[in-house]
Structure formats: structure tokens, C-alpha cells
Amino acid sequence: MKKNTVVFLPALAGLAMMGLVGCSASGSAGAQEAEGGYPSKPVTFVVPFAAGGPSTVTALAFASCLEAGLGQTFVVENQPGGSGGLAMQDVSSAKPDGYTLTLGTNGPLVMNPMINELNYSIKDFTSVGVMAQMPTVLVVGEDSPYESADDFFAAADKNPGKLSVAVPGATTSAAIELQRLYEEYDIEVIAVPAVGNAEMTTSLLGGHVDALFITDHQDVQSRIDKGSFVPLAVSSPERADWYPDVPTLAELGFTELVNAVSVFGVMGPKGMPDPIVSTLESELKTCSEDATVIDQIGEMFVPAEFSGAAALDEVFADMQRLYEPILGQE
């Protein structure tokens, strides 16, 4: 049974690899025969980032479980490039038959089309449901001169534009929140875009950046436990239970910076038939309660209460409304 976890969705709404082995989900009885036999062939599950990191771990865990429950192969394909835009473009133009799905998340789905001229928008996708949600953590290395968030932000205030902070892409919520840090609080740091958590980690351990504003997941936690990462602050509206001594950015005086929380959802092209969406949504809920899936992703990152298609629609719609004025869309 899942332990109580911090749930971030209400706050947000207010504003080729194979699946991992060992999934214990039994799936819905007769799911493969339901709704016209969907799925009757392998399903491609596109991840818009390089292999490794929390998005790949999440996709693999759920793909394995969906595969077990629905009786067809779910092939996870990492398609990095264009801050996730290349993958999103391919998925948005695919046939909406349920055989091409993607991991939808804040940057590629919401921010990227607002910042760049792309041939897709959030309206070109069909939501299925939420897989995971992860806050962003500001971390420094074990040899950093900054022992606390107060030390770090005091140095940034004293030396505008001198401290460098790696972020997982130029159009991610982490990057936009650092932009807001300057525009709304006059604290200027240099955001250094990376292609994912692995590159960010290498940059910090190699001494190429001063800090990371990184999506939290089990590898980050492992490095914190071992001491190579030192957490200074988290982006969630409330303190994370698993980092009880780490303040939120809001506690530090940056009261509006509570939105760098990555929501990972299953999406498909616009126009997917309701029966297929319902089949996937039902099985996704089953997988979100599966002990193996929870263990692979981390129990604190799989919401205790499942959020389906309608809730995921609302999360991304609220996110778009939040960032439109910030990104000059109004």
C-alpha cells in the first residue's frame, strides 16, 4: 500500500527501449478484446528526451505494466531534439488510432509552442492520464562554497549574472522559473540548458556549473544520500516529505516560484476515439496503483490519487494560462 505523499496537482490546477520487467499488474479482464480489439498490434510510446533520467524511467515502468495488462508490446522510443519539439511534432501528426502515444510534460507540450514557431500546440493532443509528478530541486555539489539557499541567493544577488545553473532544457518550467527569478525578484543567474538530467549531473560534478535546477527522481535522491549533491531548495508549494529540512523557494521569499513541478502524462494525437482513450485511461489507473511501477518510479512521485484525461487536460490548460503572460503571449 502506498504511503501518504505530497500531492502537487491541486496547486498546479490552481494556477527503441522495452519496458522494465516484473510488473505485477494483472490488467482488466478482456481488455484486449474490448473496444474493437484495441490494442491488436504493438504501441509506440515516444519520450521527447534523451534516454535516461526521470522521463525514461517513468515511461519504461508504465509501458511494461500497460503491456502486461493489455497484452501487446509497448515500445518506448527516445526522440530528443528541439527541446522535445521534434517528438511532439511527430506525435501530433500521427494517426490518432492509439498506436502512437507520448509522454507529455510541461516544456515540450506547453512552453515550447509558446516560445518557438512550431507546427503544433497543446490543442493537437489527446490526454489520457497522469503517470507521475516531480518537483524541481536546486542542488549544488559537495564542494560548493554555498552551504544553504540563503548563501547561494546572497551570492547571486551580490554578483548578478555570475552564477550558472543548469536546467533540463531552454523551454522547461525550470528555465522559465529562473527567468522569473530575475524579472520578478531581481536575482540574475545564468541558465545553462542541457538535454537531460544525465548531462546536468556531469556538468555539476565536473565543475562546469555552480548548481542544478533539476527534476527530482531516484538518481537525484541517491546522490543526495551519498553526499555528492547538496539540496538547497525545492520548487513545490510545500516542503517535500522526503526532504523535510529543505526549504521551498516560497519560504525563501520567492513566493510565486512554485510552478517548476514536472507533470508526466500519457498523450496521443488529437482525435483519438473515446473508447480507446477509456481503455488506456482505465489501464493507466491500474498501473498507477501497481507496486512494481511505484517502486521503479518512487512512491513519492506517483500521485496517491489517480488523475485521468479530464484532470490532465485541466493541468496543462492551467499551466498554459499561467505562462502566457509571462512569455509575452497576451
C-alpha positions in Angstrom: 0.0 0.0 0.0 1.3 3.5 -0.8 2.3 5.8 1.9 1.0 9.3 2.1 2.8 11.5 -0.4 2.9 15.2 -1.2 0.3 15.9 -3.9 1.2 18.7 -6.2 -1.7 18.6 -8.8 -4.2 20.8 -6.9 -1.6 23.5 -6.7 -0.9 23.3 -10.4 -4.6 23.2 -11.3 -5.0 26.3 -9.3 -2.7 28.3 -11.3 13.9 1.8 -29.2 13.7 0.5 -25.4 11.4 -2.1 -23.9 9.5 -1.8 -20.6 11.1 -2.8 -17.3 10.4 -6.4 -16.2 8.5 -7.6 -13.3 5.3 -5.5 -13.4 2.6 -7.2 -11.3 -0.5 -5.6 -12.9 -3.0 -8.2 -14.0 -4.9 -5.8 -16.2 -8.6 -5.5 -16.9 -10.3 -8.8 -17.8 -10.8 -9.0 -21.5 -9.1 -5.6 -22.1 -7.6 -6.8 -25.4 -10.9 -7.9 -26.8 -12.7 -4.7 -25.6 -13.3 -1.7 -27.8 -12.8 -3.4 -31.2 -9.8 -5.4 -30.1 -7.5 -2.5 -29.1 -4.6 -2.9 -29.0 -4.1 -5.6 -31.7 -0.5 -4.6 -32.5 2.5 -3.0 -30.8 2.1 0.5 -29.5 4.9 3.1 -29.8 5.4 5.3 -26.7 7.6 8.3 -27.6 9.7 10.1 -25.0 10.7 13.5 -26.1 14.1 13.4 -24.3 17.3 11.6 -24.4 17.5 8.2 -22.8 17.9 8.1 -19.0 16.5 10.4 -16.4 13.1 10.5 -14.8 11.0 10.7 -18.1 12.6 7.5 -19.4 12.2 5.7 -16.1 8.6 6.7 -15.9 7.8 5.7 -19.4 9.5 2.3 -19.1 7.7 1.5 -15.8 4.3 2.3 -17.2 5.0 0.8 -20.6 5.8 -2.6 -19.0 2.7 -2.5 -16.9 0.4 -1.5 -19.8 2.0 -4.2 -21.9 1.2 -6.8 -19.2 -2.4 -5.5 -18.8 -3.3 -5.0 -22.4 -1.5 -7.9 -24.0 0.5 -6.0 -26.6 4.1 -4.7 -26.7 4.6 -1.0 -25.7 7.9 0.1 -27.2 9.5 3.1 -25.6 11.4 5.3 -28.2 13.5 8.2 -27.0 13.4 11.0 -29.6 15.4 14.0 -28.3 15.8 17.3 -30.1 14.4 20.7 -30.3 13.6 20.8 -26.5 11.2 18.0 -27.2 9.6 19.7 -30.2 10.7 17.1 -32.8 9.0 14.3 -30.9 5.9 16.3 -30.2 5.6 17.3 -33.9 5.8 13.6 -35.0 3.2 12.5 -32.5 0.8 15.4 -33.3 0.8 14.4 -36.9 0.5 10.6 -36.3 -2.7 8.7 -37.0 -5.0 9.0 -33.9 -5.6 5.3 -33.5 -3.9 4.7 -30.2 -0.8 3.2 -31.6 1.4 6.3 -31.2 1.5 7.7 -27.7 3.8 10.1 -26.0 5.0 11.3 -22.6 3.5 14.8 -22.4 5.1 17.2 -20.0 5.3 21.0 -19.3 8.2 22.1 -21.5 7.6 20.3 -24.9 3.8 20.4 -24.7 3.1 23.8 -23.2 6.0 26.2 -23.1 7.8 25.2 -26.3 5.0 26.1 -28.7 4.6 29.4 -26.9 8.3 30.3 -27.3 9.0 29.0 -30.7 7.2 28.9 -34.0 6.2 25.2 -34.2 3.6 23.3 -36.2 1.8 22.0 -33.1 0.2 23.3 -29.9 -1.4 21.7 -26.9 -4.7 21.6 -28.8 -3.2 18.9 -31.2 -3.1 16.2 -28.5 -5.5 14.0 -26.6 -4.9 13.5 -22.9 -5.1 10.0 -21.2 -3.9 10.5 -17.7 -1.1 11.3 -15.2 1.8 9.0 -14.6 4.0 11.0 -12.2 4.8 14.4 -11.0 8.1 15.6 -9.7 9.3 18.8 -8.1 12.5 20.6 -9.2 15.3 20.8 -6.7 18.1 23.3 -6.5 21.3 21.4 -5.7 25.0 22.2 -5.5 28.0 19.9 -5.3 29.5 18.6 -2.1 32.5 21.0 -2.5 30.3 24.1 -3.2 31.0 27.2 -1.1 27.2 27.6 -0.7 26.0 25.6 2.3 22.5 26.9 2.2 20.0 28.5 -0.1 20.5 31.8 1.7 24.2 31.7 0.9 23.5 30.9 -2.7 21.0 33.6 -3.3 23.0 36.2 -1.4 26.0 35.4 -3.7 23.7 35.6 -6.8 22.4 39.0 -5.6 25.8 40.3 -5.0 27.2 39.0 -8.3 24.4 39.4 -10.9 24.8 37.0 -13.9 27.9 35.2 -12.5 26.4 32.0 -11.0 25.5 29.3 -13.5 22.6 27.0 -13.0 22.0 24.0 -15.4 18.4 23.3 -16.4 16.8 20.4 -18.3 16.1 22.4 -21.5 15.6 26.0 -22.5 11.8 25.8 -22.6 11.2 23.8 -19.4 9.4 25.2 -16.4 12.7 25.2 -14.6 14.2 27.6 -17.1 11.2 29.8 -17.1 11.2 30.0 -13.3 14.8 31.2 -13.3 13.7 33.8 -15.8 11.0 34.9 -13.4 13.6 34.9 -10.6 15.3 37.7 -12.4 12.2 39.6 -13.7 10.2 39.5 -10.5 12.9 39.3 -7.8 15.9 40.8 -9.5 18.1 37.8 -8.8 20.1 37.1 -12.0 21.7 33.7 -12.6 22.8 32.2 -15.9 20.6 29.3 -17.0 22.5 26.6 -18.9 20.2 24.4 -20.9 21.1 20.7 -21.0 19.5 17.7 -22.8 18.5 16.0 -19.6 19.4 15.0 -16.1 22.5 13.0 -17.1 24.2 15.9 -18.8 23.3 18.2 -16.0 24.8 15.8 -13.4 28.0 15.6 -15.5 28.2 19.4 -15.6 27.9 19.8 -11.9 30.3 17.0 -10.9 32.8 18.3 -13.5 32.7 21.8 -12.0 31.2 23.4 -15.2 28.2 24.9 -13.4 27.6 26.2 -9.9 24.2 24.5 -9.4 21.5 22.5 -10.9 17.7 23.2 -11.0 17.0 19.5 -11.7 13.9 17.4 -11.9 13.8 15.2 -8.7 13.9 11.5 -9.1 15.6 8.5 -7.5 19.1 9.1 -9.0 19.0 12.6 -7.6 17.9 11.3 -4.2 20.7 8.7 -4.3 23.3 11.4 -5.0 21.9 13.5 -2.1 22.0 10.5 0.2 25.7 9.8 -0.8 26.6 13.5 -0.4 27.7 14.4 -4.0 24.5 16.6 -4.3 23.5 19.0 -1.6 19.9 20.2 -1.8 19.2 23.9 -1.2 15.6 24.4 -2.1 12.6 22.7 -3.7 10.1 24.2 -6.1 6.9 22.6 -4.7 4.3 24.7 -2.9 5.0 22.8 0.3 8.1 21.1 1.6 8.6 17.6 0.3 8.2 14.9 3.0 11.4 13.2 1.8 13.4 16.5 2.2 12.0 17.8 5.5 14.9 20.1 6.2 15.0 21.6 2.7 13.0 24.9 2.3 10.8 25.8 -0.6 11.6 28.7 -2.8 8.4 30.3 -1.5 9.7 30.1 2.1 12.9 31.9 1.0 10.8 34.9 -0.2 10.2 33.9 -3.8 6.5 33.4 -3.2 5.5 32.9 -6.8 8.1 30.4 -7.8 6.1 27.2 -7.0 5.4 26.0 -10.6 8.6 24.1 -11.6 6.9 20.8 -11.0 7.1 18.3 -13.9 3.8 16.5 -14.7 4.3 13.4 -16.8 1.2 12.3 -18.6 0.2 9.9 -21.4 -0.9 11.8 -24.5 -1.9 10.8 -28.1 -2.7 12.8 -31.3 -5.8 14.9 -31.4 -8.9 12.9 -32.3 -8.2 9.6 -30.6 -11.6 7.7 -30.2 -13.2 7.8 -26.8 -13.3 4.0 -26.4 -9.5 3.8 -26.9 -8.9 6.7 -24.5 -11.1 5.0 -21.9 -9.3 1.7 -22.3 -5.9 3.3 -21.9 -7.1 5.5 -19.0 -8.5 2.5 -17.1 -5.3 0.5 -17.5 -3.2 3.6 -16.6 -5.1 3.9 -13.4 -4.4 0.2 -12.6 -0.7 0.7 -13.3 -0.6 3.8 -11.1 -1.6 1.5 -8.2 0.8 -1.2 -9.1 3.5 -1.9 -6.5 6.3 -2.5 -9.1 5.5 0.7 -11.0 5.5 2.7 -7.8 8.8 1.1 -6.7 10.5 1.8 -10.1 9.5 5.4 -10.2 9.4 6.2 -6.5 6.4 6.2 -4.3 6.6 9.9 -3.6 6.3 10.7 -7.4 3.3 8.6 -8.2 0.2 10.5 -7.0 -1.8 8.7 -4.4 -5.0 9.6 -6.2 -5.0 8.9 -10.0 -5.9 11.8 -12.3 -7.3 10.8 -15.6 -7.8 12.5 -19.0 -10.0 15.4 -17.8 -7.7 16.3 -14.9 -4.6 16.2 -17.1 -6.3 18.5 -19.7 -7.0 20.9 -16.9 -3.5 20.8 -15.5 -1.9 21.7 -18.8 -4.6 24.3 -19.6 -3.9 26.0 -16.3 -0.2 25.8 -17.0 -0.7 27.5 -20.3 -2.8 30.3 -18.8 -0.1 30.8 -16.2 2.8 31.1 -18.6 1.1 33.0 -21.4 1.5 36.5 -19.8 5.0 35.6 -18.6 6.1 34.6 -22.1 4.5 37.6 -23.7 1.6 35.8 -25.2 -1.0 38.3 -24.0 
